[in-house]
C-alpha cells in the first residue's frame, strides 16, 4: 500500500488516544487550522467510568472551550467520606472537598465518560477525523514527517504525531523505549469495579483500611450502582503488575484474606464484574516529552496517579498549551520546547501532591498512618475541620496562568 504524502497547506497531526487529552488537543488544533486525525484502539468512545475532577487552571481551559455550563451541570457534588472499622462501626467522617484541599468554586466532579463525551462532541462539524478500532503499530520520523503504520495495515504520513494514549502509552514505547524507564511506583496496586448499591449509599463513600490495604465503596449521586475499590501495598515494579484478570483477582483475594467489614462481598463483586479495571498506583516521569516530530501529552507524558487527583486537569491543561504552542511555531520542535517550558513546572508541582503526607489518610501503609488518620477524624468530630487542612493544594491546582493564544491563526 502506498504512503500518502502530507497535504499541502494545513499541517497534519495524528493523535493517538481518544479519552481526555486526545479530544481536548484535537479541539484546539482544529480551531487553529490543523488537519487532525484521532486514532483509538477501542471500538467506540468509552462512555462509562468512575468520577474524575476538573480543578484550578483546567477550569479555565474548559471555560475557553465554551463547555463550562455543561461541565457544571454534570457536577456530582460528593459530600463526605466515612471511615469505619472491621465491624462497620463509624470512626469518623470528613467533607470531601476540604480533605482534598480543593476550592469548591474551581472544582467540578463528574463521571469520566460524561467529560469524554462532551470533549468529543465539541468537534460537532466533523472536521476532526476519528478512527476507532485501530492503533499505532509503527512510527518512522525522517525529520520532515512521520510515517505511520496502523495495526489495521493502513499506512499514512503526518507532519506531527502526538501520543495521548495513557499510562501504558504505545506511542511512548515506540519512540522513547520501554515503560520501565519512566514508570515510578507509589507502592500500591488497585482494583475498581461497579456493583449493586444495595446499601442505599448516596453522594458519599465508606472506607475501611488496615495497614497496607484499603477497601471502599463509592456512590455517585443516587445511582443504583456503586464503585467498589480495593487497593493493597506492593513493592512490585509497576510495569510487571499482572495484565491477566484471573491472576489479578487471585492476588487481590490473597492480599485481603481475613479482612472484615464488607470486604468478602467486595471481593465477590470484583470477581463477577464485567468492568473491572486494575493497575499499579504509579506516575510517569520523563526527562523530555518529545523527540523529533513526536510528543506526548496527558498520562502518556506525565501521569500523576489518582493519589494526586489531578490526572484529568493536567491532561486538559497540557493539551491546551501543546496546541497553542504548535499553532505559534512553524518548527514543531520549537513548539514542543515551549510547551515543556511552560507546562513542566505546573505538572511537577501537581505530581508532588501524590506524595504529600496526607496521601496516607486515604491509603495508609502502616499502623502509624492509621493512628494519625484516626486522630484527625476525632479532632474533626470535636471541633470541625478549621485548621486541619490547609489551602496549599488550591495554589498548586491553579499555579499556571494560561497563555492567551486567541490571536493565533494558521
Residue, then its C-alpha position, 0 to 999 in steps of 0.5 A: x500500500x502506498x504512503x500518502x504524502x502530507x497535504x499541502x497547506x494545513x499541517x497534519x497531526x495524528x493523535x493517538x488516544x481518544x479519552x481526555x487529552x486526545x479530544x481536548x488537543x484535537x479541539x484546539x488544533x482544529x480551531x487553529x487550522x490543523x488537519x487532525x486525525x484521532x486514532x483509538x484502539x477501542x471500538x467506540x468512545x468509552x462512555x462509562x467510568x468512575x468520577x474524575x475532577x476538573x480543578x484550578x487552571x483546567x477550569x479555565x481551559x474548559x471555560x475557553x472551550x465554551x463547555x463550562x455550563x455543561x461541565x457544571x451541570x454534570x457536577x456530582x457534588x460528593x459530600x463526605x467520606x466515612x471511615x469505619x472499622x472491621x465491624x462497620x462501626x463509624x470512626x469518623x467522617x470528613x467533607x470531601x472537598x476540604x480533605x482534598x484541599x480543593x476550592x469548591x468554586x474551581x472544582x467540578x466532579x463528574x463521571x469520566x465518560x460524561x467529560x469524554x463525551x462532551x470533549x468529543x462532541x465539541x468537534x460537532x462539524x466533523x472536521x476532526x477525523x476519528x478512527x476507532x478500532x485501530x492503533x499505532x503499530x509503527x512510527x518512522x520520523x525522517x525529520x520532515x514527517x512521520x510515517x505511520x503504520x496502523x495495526x489495521x495495515x493502513x499506512x499514512x504520513x503526518x507532519x506531527x504525531x502526538x501520543x495521548x494514549x495513557x499510562x501504558x502509552x504505545x506511542x511512548x514505547x515506540x519512540x522513547x523505549x520501554x515503560x520501565x524507564x519512566x514508570x515510578x511506583x507509589x507502592x500500591x496496586x488497585x482494583x475498581x469495579x461497579x456493583x449493586x448499591x444495595x446499601x442505599x449509599x448516596x453522594x458519599x463513600x465508606x472506607x475501611x483500611x488496615x495497614x497496607x490495604x484499603x477497601x471502599x465503596x463509592x456512590x455517585x449521586x443516587x445511582x443504583x450502582x456503586x464503585x467498589x475499590x480495593x487497593x493493597x501495598x506492593x513493592x512490585x515494579x509497576x510495569x510487571x503488575x499482572x495484565x491477566x484478570x484471573x491472576x489479578x483477582x487471585x492476588x487481590x483475594x490473597x492480599x485481603x484474606x481475613x479482612x472484615x467489614x464488607x470486604x468478602x462481598x467486595x471481593x465477590x463483586x470484583x470477581x463477577x464484574x464485567x468492568x473491572x479495571x486494575x493497575x499499579x498506583x504509579x506516575x510517569x516521569x520523563x526527562x523530555x516529552x518529545x523527540x523529533x516530530x513526536x510528543x506526548x501529552x496527558x498520562x502518556x507524558x506525565x501521569x500523576x496517579x489518582x493519589x494526586x487527583x489531578x490526572x484529568x486537569x493536567x491532561x486538559x491543561x497540557x493539551x491546551x498549551x501543546x496546541x497553542x504552542x504548535x499553532x505559534x511555531x512553524x518548527x514543531x520542535x520549537x513548539x514542543x520546547x515551549x510547551x515543556x517550558x511552560x507546562x513542566x513546572x505546573x505538572x511537577x508541582x501537581x505530581x508532588x501532591x501524590x506524595x504529600x503526607x496526607x496521601x496516607x489518610x486515604x491509603x495508609x501503609x502502616x499502623x502509624x498512618x492509621x493512628x494519625x488518620x484516626x486522630x484527625x477524624x476525632x479532632x474533626x468530630x470535636x471541633x470541625x475541620x478549621x485548621x486541619x487542612x490547609x489551602x496549599x493544594x488550591x495554589x498548586x491546582x491553579x499555579x499556571x496562568x494560561x497563555x492567551x493564544x486567541x490571536x493565533x491563526x494558521 
